[in-house]
Amino acid sequence: MASATHQVDRIIDNLDAAMKRLGAAMRDIPIRRGSFKRTHDNLARDVAKVVTELDAARPIFRKN
């Protein structure tokens, strides 16, 4: 099922692009304002976990 693996690729690429845009936007925000830095760090950690799990699941998508 090649289309499922292409969808996984697209999702990972979109998440990566979104996190890069968020990182660029953070450069203009004072670090300590409203604990945004901590929220960003937690989000980045969670997104990295999702991307890693999606990447690890690719063989499952190929089998089905």
Secondary structure, DSSP 8 states (H G I E B T S, - for coil): -HHHHHHHHHHHHHHHHHHHHHHHHHTTS-TTGGGHHHHHHHHHHHHHHHHHHHHHTHHHHHH-
